[in-house]
Amino acid sequence: MFLSKPSIDDYLENGMYGQKQTKPDERRKFLGSLRERIVIALTQSQVREKGVYKEVQDRMKQHPDAKLLLNGNMSYTFLSKYIKLADAHHIPFSMVTNKDIETEIGLVLAYDHAIDLEEIYVQKQSEKVSESKPKQKKSLLSSIKNKLF
């Protein structure tokens, strides 16, 4: 099957509105990438937390050919730690800024082709801490007290 030649109208439309994109809503959400290309994603609130997520560091080691996309609408002070991490792993990064679009995504590590990982989101560190806390053991005195009364 042959594709028709682009018409003058097609050229004008591309010039005025830009190239047509597949899944534009998904691209806006994931900083220009598609869900199927993402290795790992953090929300803006996760990026603002102290320190870096170990999962991001691990995925950078496992996927050295991926690219880091950072939400350019966020303060550089929060993004700089991930930029340093990307530099340490020789991973290219880009700041993606679109003042017209709001997304809760703060960071994406992605390829330029589909990889279809099932789980791309990371649990917040505060949620992890609460899950990993050991249950407090009752003291011997409180155990005896509960049995007597």
Beta strands, then each sheet from edge to edge (+ up, - down):
strand 1: 38-43
strand 2: 67-71
strand 3: 93-96
strand 4: 105-110
sheet 1: 1+ 4- 2+ 3+
end
